[in-house]
Every structure is written in structure tokens, then in C-alpha cells.
Amino acid sequence: MIQQIIALVIILFFISRLFWQRKNKKIGGNEFIFWLIFWFLAASLIIFLKKVDSFVAALGFSGKGIDVLFYLSVVVLFYLVFKLGLKMEKTEKDITKIVRKISLDDNEGKN
């Protein structure tokens, strides 16, 4: 029970930071909605952990629901890291194209 309270306090902290970042225009609307839904979903899963345990047991998993949620969160994190890597690669290619174009334009202007 104490772990659930600590987790909920941490989630409330992250939600408050989320609202602060939105107020100061550090994140966009879509990103704000995504993270707000994410944190409310996480809080809901923590609050209803006993039901998650029952659901996980009904699916045939051995272990507690929190273990399955942890494994699922690791998978989601790996997916997000993968997507971030793809986005960074695309950004690097776009920057390279822009630098080449500027360099060629500057070179043509000097001739």
C-alpha cells in the first residue's frame, strides 16, 4: 500500500510539471494530451492494481500484475527509444541537406 501511495505522489508531481510546462509553452498541445493520458492511465493502473492482478491471472500469466505492467512499460520504452532514434536520423539527414544547399548557394554566389 505504501508503494502505491509513493507512486501516486510521484505521478502527481509529474502531472504538475506537465501543467507547468504547458503553461510556459515548453510543450505543444498534442504532446500535453499524450502525457496527461499516459500519467492518468498509470495512476489508474496503480489504483486498481488488484483488478490488474486478477486480469493478468485470467490471461494465464504467472506472477503479479505489477510485474506484467513493468515488463510492458519496458517494451514501450524500447519502442519509444527506437522511434526517437528514427526521428533523430531523419533530422540529421534533413540538416545535412540544408547545409549542403546553403553551402552550394554560397559557393555559387562567390563565383
C-alpha positions in Angstrom: 0.0 0.0 0.0 2.8 2.4 0.8 4.4 1.8 -2.6 1.1 2.7 -4.3 0.9 6.0 -2.3 4.6 6.8 -3.2 3.9 6.0 -6.9 0.8 8.2 -6.9 2.7 11.1 -5.3 5.4 10.8 -7.9 2.8 10.7 -10.7 1.1 13.8 -9.2 4.5 15.5 -9.3 4.9 14.6 -13.0 1.4 15.8 -13.8 2.1 19.1 -12.0 5.3 19.5 -14.0 3.3 18.7 -17.2 0.9 21.6 -16.5 3.8 23.9 -15.7 5.5 23.1 -19.0 2.2 23.6 -20.8 1.7 27.0 -19.1 5.2 28.1 -20.0 4.7 26.8 -23.6 7.5 24.3 -23.4 5.4 21.5 -24.9 2.7 21.5 -27.6 -1.0 20.6 -27.2 -0.7 17.1 -28.6 2.3 16.2 -26.5 0.5 17.6 -23.4 -2.6 15.5 -24.1 -0.5 12.3 -24.8 1.4 12.7 -21.5 -1.6 13.6 -19.5 -3.4 10.5 -20.7 -0.3 8.4 -20.0 0.0 9.6 -16.4 -3.7 9.2 -15.7 -3.6 5.7 -17.1 -0.6 4.9 -15.0 -2.3 6.3 -11.9 -5.5 4.3 -12.7 -3.5 1.1 -13.1 -1.8 1.7 -9.7 -5.1 2.5 -8.0 -6.8 -0.7 -9.4 -3.8 -2.9 -9.0 -5.8 -5.8 -7.5 -8.0 -5.8 -10.6 -4.9 -5.8 -12.8 -3.7 -8.8 -10.8 -7.0 -10.6 -11.4 -6.9 -9.7 -15.1 -3.3 -10.9 -15.5 -4.1 -14.2 -13.7 -7.1 -14.7 -16.0 -4.8 -14.3 -19.0 -2.7 -17.1 -17.7 0.4 -15.2 -16.6 2.2 -16.3 -13.5 3.2 -13.5 -11.3 1.7 -10.3 -10.2 0.0 -7.6 -12.3 2.7 -5.1 -11.4 5.3 -7.4 -12.9 3.4 -7.6 -16.2 2.9 -3.8 -16.1 6.7 -3.3 -15.6 7.6 -5.6 -18.5 5.0 -3.9 -20.7 6.5 -0.5 -19.7 10.0 -1.7 -20.6 8.7 -2.8 -24.0 7.0 0.6 -24.6 10.2 2.4 -23.6 12.3 0.4 -26.0 9.7 1.2 -28.8 9.8 4.9 -27.9 13.7 4.9 -27.9 13.5 3.2 -31.3 11.1 5.8 -32.7 13.3 8.6 -31.2 16.3 7.1 -33.0 14.5 7.1 -36.3 13.4 10.7 -35.8 16.9 11.8 -34.9 18.3 10.0 -38.0 15.7 11.8 -40.2 16.6 15.2 -38.6 20.3 14.6 -39.2 19.6 13.9 -42.9 17.5 17.0 -43.2 20.2 19.1 -41.6 22.8 17.6 -43.9 20.6 18.5 -46.9 20.1 22.1 -45.7 23.8 22.6 -45.0 24.7 21.3 -48.5 22.1 23.6 -50.1 23.4 26.6 -48.2 27.0 25.7 -49.0 26.2 25.3 -52.7 24.3 28.6 -52.7 27.1 30.4 -51.0 29.6 28.8 -53.4 27.6 29.9 -56.5 27.3 33.5 -55.1 31.1 33.8 -54.8 31.7 32.7 -58.4 
